[in-house]
Amino acid sequence: MTIRIISQDTAEYKQMIALRITALLEPIEVPANYIVPEKEKDDILIAALDGGDLIGCCILTSAGKGQVQLRQMAVRPDYQGKRIGVRIINFAEQVAREKGFGILTMNARNPVIGFYEKCGYEIAGNEFFEVGIAHHKMQKKLA
């Protein structure tokens, strides 16, 4: 398995969109057009690949003031439980540090808060609803 930054003009990006739709959007009945590639043109696109197959991903979006937001984190269901998510997070944190960000934030769905806490993230606000489901803002200072 390799984890790397990809660009939008690749087959991997098309696979990333498909994974986000099936793993994140379809289960909560959010339409695929929620993903707008034009809005992601300045983002850092991170892909975990097994051979040529995309098995996990996330996106880093600048949030200003030295902060970057991790978004759209997904691991293919048949690869979950194999620490791929942890490896994606570690890679994303490394990239964020290299780009000069001091804090990584995310809007975490409530069922996965425990995963992010194990990765060193803390809840940084009250519960809120996004795309119809409960979330908490979480963050971690990057050393």
N, C-alpha and C positions, 0 to 999 in steps of 0.2 A: 504494500500500500504506500502511496505517496500523497502528500498534501502540498498543494501549491496554489499560487495566485493564477487565475485564468482571466482571459478577456472575453468581451461579449461576442466577438466574431468567431467563436469556436463551437465545435460540436459539444464540448463539455458544458458550455453555458446553456445550450438547448437542453441537455440532460439535467442541469441544475434547475431550470424552470420546471421541467416535468416532475422532478423529485419534490420540489416545493409545493406544486399543485397537489400531488397524490398524498404526501405526508403531512402537509400543514393546512392546506385550504379545503380540499374535499371533505376531510373528516368533520369540519365545522360548517360545511355548506357555504363557503365563500367562493364566489366565482373566480375563474382563472384570470380574468381581466383585472383583478386586484394587483397583479404583478405588472408593472409598467417599466419595461426595459429602459426607456428614455430617462427615467428618474434614477436609474442605477449606473448611468454612464460614468460618473465620477467616483463610484464606490469601489471598494476593494473586494473582489469576488474570490472566495476561497473554496477550493474543491478538494475532497478526498477521493482518490481514484484507486481502484483495484484493476490493474491492467488498463483497459480503455473505458471501464465502467465507472461512472460517478456513483459513489456510495454514501457521500455525505457532503455537506456544504454549510457555509454561512456567508454573511455579507458584513463588511465594516463600512459604516457611514459616518463621516465627520459630523460631530455635533457642536463644534465650536468650543472655545475656551479650553483647549487641550483635551477635549473629550471625544471619544469615538463610540458609536453605538453598534453593538453586535445585533444583527437582524437575521431572520429567516434561517435559523439553525435547524438542520434536519439531517438525520441518518436513516438510510434505507432500513425498513423493518427487519429484513433478514440479516442485517449487520449490527443491529442493536445489541447491547450487552457485551460488546467486544472492545470497549474503551476507545472506540473511534471518536466519539463525541469529545472525550477528554483530550485526545490528540489534536482535534480540530481547534478546540479552545486554546490549548497551549500554543499552537501555531498562530492563531489569531492574535493572542497576547504578544507574541514575539514580533509580529508584523507591526502591531500598534506601537510598541516601544520604538522600533526602528524608524517609524514615521513621526516620532516625537510626541505621541499622545501619552498623557499621564494617568488618565482614568478611562476604563472601559465600562460602558453601561449597557443595559439591555432591558427590554420589557419582557419579562419571563412569564409564560403561562403558569398558573398556580401549580398544576401537576408536576412540573419539572423544576420547581424551586429547589428541592433537595439536591438534585444533580448539580445545579450551579453553586449551591452552598458548599458542596464537597470540593468544588473547584476554587473556593476562596471568595466567592461573591457574597455580598450582604444586601439585604432588603433596604432600600433607600426611599421609602414612601409608602403611602396607603394603597390599598387595593384599588384598582380601576378596571374598567371594561374596555376592551379593544376588540374589534371584529366579533363582538357579542360574547366574549369569554373573559373570565377574571385573570388579571395580570398583576404583577408587582414590578416596579422598577428595581433593578438590582445594579450593583456597581462594585468595582474592584480597583484599587489604586495599583498602578503598574510600577514596579520598582525598577 
